[in-house]
């Protein structure tokens, strides 16, 4: 053990800790009652500085994407991080804080002492989180991870935000887990698709001819992008964006100075508009609504995001629907129902996704083809579902929410219940979206008619807006208020009065 004197105990603030360095390592010092803790200083998910996070109710919340860790031992509570925080030996001597430069050993792989086989279908956000959680929670049986893509699961959120803007090369998209993790944790990856599910017999049939019997299974197949169904939609410069391969195809086709028409005003569509504009294309968005994202963020913030796009040269059309993509061997224009012709060199459809449940024909589906689950993510005996394919109960409603972090939360709940637990979703939905260098946070689930009040100006961030109903906060929307949103991510797990929320924000 090599201890280094890094700070005075009196200099460590109670409300956020203190970041120190030992060589190239950033370490966060925290007071826990009358004791000290030393953890890695950057979030294991994306490297956010944890000193800028929030300490609340015994948890440390990451400022960027709201991963949560127990202050007591650094244990993971909420994704998108998939690992506990590294913890460093620490001593306090005569008011001075000393920290070892090597972290404590992490938990080892559970022994292979369980004869059961758990199968996870889909290796995206939810599937990878579930596989990690099963080992984290001590499951020693077989874990089979079935994935249609050859490469290990990766962070899809960067595709529309940073890959097609040219900031992050497709090959640099970070994997959710590296190959060593799967080997060390004995997680068997199978490159195939499920063709049929026998839920009563607890058997899966795969495209490579295999049949797999399971003791418990999680379905986490995500969504399939909706395709344009108009003449010309099969031209080679017409794209959707769901995978790294899609992003590569877009970048191979796109050239600065070209004209891109984006059909739709979804989050993927709007983020892609920002990215392609930054890549140097002339971008036109054919929007369904006069104010994009108003349904999710409210009219004021929707207007502010629209103004941000327009200030950066994005053109919006809200009159008419696409009826044809013109061109012989390549895209030349998009023709609208009102006769307008939008010249184009490439077209990107961002009109939503459909739950990828076609292989699960023996299960009843909702009208949108999703699977209904209970509060513990259970579909039926021995079978769970999470992510984009799951309709789940939340605050008395049945909802399907396409959020990256939510999919991982649901997967961790399912993993616990596959092991005999009785966990339910009790958290607050959270997502983030990126436009022209501005990150917008959204926490909760507001409905039409909820009142909204702002601190700051949505047209000139920073700002934070609270949605409320009957005096209770239902949702938060913010930009450049990361630490405040991190604090509210924990506080809103219990009903939070609007007046109390504003007091916390002021403090």
Buried (B, 14 or more C-beta within 10 A) or exposed (E): EEBBEBBEBEEBEEEBBBBBEBEEBBBBBBBBEEEBBBBBBBBBBBEBBBBBBBBBEEBBBBBBBBBBBBBEEBBBBBBBBBBBBBBBBBBBEEEEBBBBBEBEEEEEEBEEEBEBBBBBBBBBBBBBBBBBBBBBBEBBBBBBBBBBBEBBBBBBBBBBBBBBBBEBEBEEBEEBBEEEBBEEBBBBBBBBBBEBBEBEEBBBBBBEEEEBEBBBBBBBBBBBBBEBEBEBBEBEBBBBBBBBEBBBBBBEBBEEEBBBBBBBBBBBBBBBBBBBBBBBBBBBBBBBEBBBBBBBBBEBBBBBBBEBBEEBEBBBBEEBEBBBBBBEEEBBBBBBEEEBEBEBBBBBBBBBBBBBBBBBEEBEBBEEBBBBBEBBBBBBEBBBBBBBBBBBBBEEEEEBBBBBBBBBBBBBBBBBBBBEEEBBBEBBBBBBBBBBEBBBBBBBBBEEEBEBEBBBEBBEBBBBBBBBBEEBBBBBBBBBBBBBBBBBBBBBBEEBEBEBBBEBBEE
